[in-house]
Amino acid sequence: MSGSGETRGTLLWLNGPFGGGKTQTAYELRRRLPGAVVCDPEHVGFGLHRMIPKPLRGDFQDLAAWRQGVYEVLDLVLRRYGGGPVIAPMTLTHPGYFAEVVGRLREAGHDVHHFALLAERGTVLRRLSERGLGRGPKRESFAVRRLDECLERLAGPEFALHVRTDRLTVPQVADWVAAAAGLRPVANTDGPLRHRLRRIGVGLSHIRFD
């Protein structure tokens, strides 16, 4: 039972392969959905990795602490924030882990909308290359190694809804996601230059050096 001041919230979980456009779409949605907030589950994983010596670091999703931590933080924000939809951009392809996090949030009564942003392999590799600041996908070797497995798993029905993004712009993907969740974003008035600058800004703000 909810405590005083708590509500059930709306969550937009943006799944997809690394380089699939999750982060760009998340921040486009935040920009155009009044009161929306981005809660990135990767930050929980980064924090856990910083506590672990590099030789012991693996996939942080394998840590029960990550799955429990993401559930607890999102549940807290969804119950108490109340300002608008909560957006979580995160690749999550393990069915059991998906149930532990997304499934539990649904069981808690939250209005959870899950979307898998999918694209052809070549499209994703091109995006990874662009994300590597022109140096090719070498910087994103973990993403490349996991790409085929990721695309295969996310194509399954348990990871619906599927959004094919090859021929869609980021604002178009955001429009699709919002409409599917029953939300009405404000109109996108950006021209090509401003859109490009926004994408660059989001990309630069998410470069990691550790």
N, C-alpha and C positions, 0 to 999 in steps of 0.2 A: 504494500500500500504506500502511495506517495506521501511524503511529508509536506509540511506547510510550504507553500511557494513553489512546489514542484509540479511539473507538467510532463506529458509525453511529447517528445519532439519528433521532428522530421529529419531523417538522415538520407543523404545522397551519397552512396558508396560508389566511387568510380574505380572500377577494376580495369585490368588490361595489361598487355605486355609492357615492359620497360620501353619507353620511347613511343608509347601509344597515344600520348596526348592527355593523360589524366591530369597532370598538374596545370597545364595551360587551360584546360576546360574548367577545372576547379576554380581558378582565379577569375576566369570570365564569368562564371556563375556567381561568384562572390560579388563581382563588380555590378552585376545587373539584377540580383535578387536582394531587395531591401532587407537589411539585417542579417544577411547570410554570413557565416563564418567558416573558415577552412581549419579543420583539425587534422593534421597530417600524421598518420600512425607511424610513418618512418622515423619521426623524431624520438619516439619511445625506443625504437631499435638502435638509433645512433647513440642514445644515452647509455643503453646496456652495453654496446660495443666499447664505449669509452671506459667502462669499468673492467673490461676483460683484456688481458694481454693479447697483442696481435696474433701470436701463434695459436691461440685458443679460439679465435673468432671464426664463426661459421655463419650460417644463415640465421639471423636473429629471430626469424619466425619460428625456428625450432625450439626456442626458449619459451617455456610455459609462462615466464614472467612477462614476455612481450604480449602474448595473447590475452592474459588476464589484465595486464596494464592498459592495453588498448580498449578492452571492453569496459573497464572501470572508468576511464577518462571519458569515453564517448557517452556512456550511460549518465555520468555526472553532468556533462554539458547539455545533453538532450533533455535532462530533467529540469535543469536550473537556468539555462541561458535565456530561453524565451524570446530572443530577438529575431529569429528567422531560422531557415534551414541550416543544418550542419552538413558540411561537405568533407568527405574523407577520401582523398585520392591515394589508392594503395593497391599494388599487385598482390593478390591473395588467391593462389590456385590449388592449395591443398584442401580437399573436401572436408577433412576433419577439422582443420584449423578454421576454415570458413564457417563451419557450424559453431565452433567455440566462440567466435567473435560476432559475425553477422547474424547467425542463427539465434544466439542468446539475446542480442539486442531486439530482435523481433519478438522473442518469447517474453521479453520485459515489457512489451506493449508499445514500443516505439514504431513510428511509421517509417519503415526502412524501404528505400528504393535502391536496388542494386543494378548497376549497368556495367557491362563488359565492353570497353571501347576496343574494337578489333580492326585490324588492317592486314593487307597482304604482307608477306615476309619482306619483300623488297621495299615496301613503303616504310615499314618499321626500321629497317636497316638505314634507309636514307635519313630518317628522322634522328636516329642515333648518331649518324655521322654529323648532322647539323648541330646536334647537341654537344658534340665533341669539338666545337669551334673550328670545324674544317679539317681536323686532324684525323678524320676517319673514325670508325667505331672501336679502335683499339682501347681508348679510354673507357669504353663501355663493355669490356670483355665479359663481365659477369652477365650483363643483359643479353649479349649475343649467345653465350653458352646456354642460357635458359630459354631462348626465344621459341624454338620449335616446341618444346614441352609446354611452355606457357600458352602458345596459340592453340595447341591441341586440347589442353585441359579446359581452357576458357570457352571453347566451342561447345562444351557439354550443356545440356539443358539446365543443370543445377546452377549454372552461372549466367543465366538470362537476367535481364534483357540484353541482347546483343546489338551493338551500334556499330555499323560499318563506317569507318571514318576516312577511307582512302580519298574520296572525292568531296569531302565536306571540310569547310573551314572551321576553325575553333568556335566562332560565334554560332555557326549552324549546328555544331554538335551540342553546344550549350542550350540552344533553343529546343533541340530534340529532347534532351534530358529533362529540361524544365517542363515541357509539355507532357511528357510521359509521367511525371510526378505530380501533375495537376497544378503546377506553379506558373505564374505569369511574370517573366522577366521584363525589365524596362527595355525599350527599343535600343538596338545597337546603332549608334550614330557615328562610329569610327570609320574613317576613310582608310584606304590601304596603308598609308604611311603611319598613321597613329596605331593601327592594328599591329603593324610590324614592330613598332617601337615598344608596344605593350608586351609582345611576345619575347622580345629581347630582354626587357626588364625582368619579366618573370623568370626567364632562363638564367640570367646572371644572378638573381637572388637565391637560386637553388644550387649554385655550384658549391661542391664540397671540397675541402682541402685535406681532409683526414681519412 
